[in-house]
Amino acid sequence: QIHAFREQVKLAIELEKPLFLHEREAHGDLLKVLDEVKKDYDEELPLPPIVIHCFTGLKEEALEYIQRGYYIGFTGTICKKERGAPLRE
């Protein structure tokens, strides 16, 4: 899965297409792949716009994505009283 993801990121860079990423309990792995691919391309080509859609992670993870300039989309879970409470924080 990581190999396929890495290749998709490269393709998005080369075609200048945005990435819509569905990350579930793989925050560190996702960032590692993006950082590795970005390093491979150096300054030649930047990462495209990135949307982390259906986000259900931790506040710290969201803040790191935002710091990097990524966009975040929230799942409908955010509207559920108890399950969505951590996302609303």
Secondary structure, 3 states (H helix, E strand, C coil): CHHHHHHHHHHHHHHCCCEEECCCCCHHHHHHHHHHHHHHHCCCCCCCCEEEEEECCCHHHHHHHHHCCCEEEECHHHHCCCCCHHHHC
